[in-house]
Amino acid sequence: MLGAIINADQKRKALLKMRDALGITRSRIIGIGDGANDLKFMAESGVSVAYHAKPIVREKATHAINFVNLDGVLHLFHQ
């Protein structure tokens, strides 16, 4: 196995670093995750999507997708 294991804090840090590099606000971020280790970066997102996720993630997310593919996220924002 190569590389480091990425934990919840590192995921959050990476999201914040990318946000700052792009100069965008929290409200412009969509965070998608499936496990408890995604909750920290999802909390930094304007919208969070639980994708075929564990119950705790579905509970805390803005939206949950359980029965369609990831492209189902597009339908949440299509006008």
N, C-alpha and C positions, 0 to 999 in steps of 0.2 A: 504494500500500500504506500502510495506517495502522497505528500501534502499533509496539511494540518486538518484536524477535525474543526469544523466551523460550528460554534455554539450560538446561542441566542444573542449574547452581547455583541459578538462579532458581526452577526447579520444586521443588527440594529446600527452598529457603527458604519458598516458598508453603505447602508441606505442613507444615513445622514451625510456621509461623505459625498455620495453621488448627488443628493439633493443640493448640497452646497456648491458642488462643482458646476451643476447645471443652473444654479440660481433660481430654483423653483420653490414654491411654498408647499407646505404640508397638504393643502387642499388639492394640489395637482397630482398627488401620489396615490396610486392604487396598489395596495399590498395584498399579495395572494399567498396563502399558506395552508398547510394541512395539519401541522403538529404543534404542540405546546412551545417548541423552540422557535416558532415563528411569531408568537404573540408580541414580543417586544418590538419587532420592526412593523408589524401590522398596526400597533398602537401609534406609531409615528406617521401613519398613512391617513390621508383625508378620507379614503374609503378602503375598507378591508373586506376581502373575499375569502371565505373558508371554502377550499376546493376539495371535495371528498374527504373532509377533515374529521378529526377527532371531535367528540362532543364539546369539550371545553373551548375549542377554537370556534366551532359553529356558534356557540353561546355568546362569544365576545365579538364576533365579526359583524360588520354592517350588513353583509349579504352572505348567503351560503349556496353553493352549487353542489348538488349531490347526484344528479341523474344525467348530466350531459357532459360533454367534453369541455376542455378549457376554453374553446371558442365561445362557449355560453356566456363568458364574461362580457363579450362584445354586445350581447343583447341587453345587458343591464344598462348600457349607456347609449344605445342606438335611439335616435329620436325620429 
